[in-house]
């Protein structure tokens, strides 16, 4: 999935909103307090339900430019990337990419069927979230 959008928010503010959310997630899951400079290569395990957990590894965190992380489970490997390009003092261009690799034939087939149906809803939800970020600025 890829979403490109001109954001009505400065690049530094948008990046800070993402990073603040990441730092909050890390603290709520691990109890650790980390700062932005410690994010690159930071790994932690997040439990989503009693039986589902994932290893999250932050692969890139370049101030006001890029944030990329990998979420790995026993069934899938997801990579999520935010690329932020400043346009002027009030706007930025966002390129959001999400990719997934599934393990096993049945998992690949299942993800192909479900993924194609869910992409529309995921994009719509993501765009609403972006709009809310702009409005809160």
C-alpha positions as CSV (number, residue, x, y, z in Angstrom):
1,X,0.0,0.0,0.0
2,X,1.2,3.5,-0.8
3,X,-0.3,6.8,0.0
4,X,1.0,10.2,-1.2
5,X,-0.4,13.3,0.3
6,X,0.4,17.0,0.5
7,X,0.1,17.8,4.2
8,X,-1.0,21.1,5.6
9,X,1.4,20.9,8.4
10,X,5.2,21.6,8.6
11,X,7.5,18.7,8.2
12,X,9.1,19.1,11.6
13,X,5.7,19.2,13.4
14,X,4.4,16.1,11.4
15,X,7.6,14.2,12.2
16,X,7.4,15.1,15.9
17,X,3.8,13.8,16.1
18,X,4.9,10.5,14.7
19,X,7.9,10.2,17.0
20,X,6.0,11.3,20.1
21,X,3.5,8.5,19.3
22,X,6.4,6.0,18.9
23,X,8.1,7.1,22.1
24,X,4.7,6.7,24.0
25,X,4.2,3.2,22.5
26,X,7.7,2.1,23.6
27,X,7.2,3.5,27.1
28,X,3.7,1.9,27.5
29,X,4.9,-1.5,26.2
30,X,8.4,-1.7,27.8
31,X,8.4,0.8,30.6
32,X,11.6,2.3,29.1
33,X,12.1,5.9,28.5
34,X,14.0,6.5,25.3
35,X,14.6,9.6,23.2
36,X,14.6,10.2,19.5
37,X,18.3,9.7,19.1
38,X,18.0,6.1,20.6
39,X,15.3,5.0,18.2
40,X,17.4,3.7,15.2
41,X,17.8,-0.1,15.6
42,X,15.7,-0.1,18.8
43,X,13.7,-3.4,19.2
44,X,10.9,-4.4,21.5
45,X,8.2,-7.0,21.6
46,X,4.6,-5.9,21.7
47,X,1.7,-8.1,22.7
48,X,-1.5,-7.5,20.8
49,X,-3.6,-10.3,22.4
50,X,-3.0,-13.3,24.6
51,X,-1.7,-15.3,21.7
52,X,-0.4,-12.7,19.3
53,X,2.8,-10.7,19.7
54,X,5.3,-9.1,17.4
55,X,8.9,-7.9,17.4
56,X,9.1,-4.3,16.4
57,X,12.4,-3.0,15.1
58,X,12.9,0.7,14.2
59,X,15.1,0.6,11.1
60,X,15.3,4.3,10.4
61,X,14.5,7.6,12.2
62,X,16.0,10.5,10.5
63,X,14.8,13.8,11.9
64,X,12.1,15.5,9.8
65,X,12.8,13.1,6.9
66,X,12.1,9.4,7.3
67,X,10.7,7.0,9.9
68,X,10.7,3.2,9.0
69,X,9.9,0.2,11.2
70,X,9.5,-3.5,10.8
71,X,6.9,-5.6,12.6
72,X,7.7,-9.3,12.6
73,X,5.4,-12.1,13.6
74,X,5.6,-15.9,13.1
75,X,3.3,-15.4,10.0
76,X,4.2,-12.1,8.5
77,X,6.8,-9.4,8.2
78,X,5.5,-5.9,7.7
79,X,7.6,-2.8,6.8
80,X,6.1,0.6,7.3
81,X,7.8,3.8,6.1
82,X,7.0,7.5,6.3
83,X,9.0,9.7,4.0
84,X,8.5,13.4,4.7
85,X,9.6,16.1,2.2
86,X,9.4,19.7,3.3
87,X,7.6,21.9,0.7
88,X,7.6,25.2,2.5
89,X,7.3,26.4,6.1
90,X,3.6,25.3,6.3
91,X,3.4,22.2,4.2
92,X,5.1,18.9,3.5
93,X,4.8,16.0,1.2
94,X,4.2,12.6,2.8
95,X,4.9,9.3,1.1
96,X,3.6,6.4,3.2
97,X,4.5,2.9,2.2
98,X,3.5,-0.4,3.8
99,X,4.6,-3.8,2.5
100,X,4.2,-7.3,3.8
101,X,5.8,-10.7,3.3
102,X,3.8,-13.7,4.4
103,X,5.4,-17.0,5.5
104,X,3.8,-20.2,4.1
105,X,1.6,-20.9,1.2
106,X,-1.7,-20.8,3.1
107,X,-0.8,-17.6,4.9
108,X,0.2,-16.0,1.5
109,X,-3.1,-17.0,-0.1
110,X,-5.1,-15.8,2.9
111,X,-3.2,-12.5,3.1
112,X,-3.7,-12.0,-0.7
113,X,-7.5,-12.5,-0.4
114,X,-8.0,-10.5,2.8
115,X,-5.4,-7.9,2.0
116,X,-6.9,-6.9,-1.3
117,X,-10.3,-6.4,0.5
118,X,-8.8,-4.5,3.4
119,X,-6.5,-2.2,1.5
120,X,-9.4,0.2,0.6
121,X,-10.5,0.4,4.3
122,X,-6.9,0.8,5.6
123,X,-6.3,3.7,3.1
124,X,-9.5,5.4,4.1
125,X,-8.7,5.1,7.8
126,X,-5.1,6.3,7.3
127,X,-6.3,9.3,5.3
128,X,-8.7,10.2,8.1
129,X,-5.9,9.9,10.6
130,X,-3.8,12.3,8.5
131,X,-6.6,14.8,8.4
132,X,-7.0,14.7,12.1
133,X,-3.2,15.3,12.5
134,X,-3.6,18.4,10.3
135,X,-6.6,19.6,12.2
136,X,-4.8,19.2,15.6
137,X,-1.9,21.4,14.3
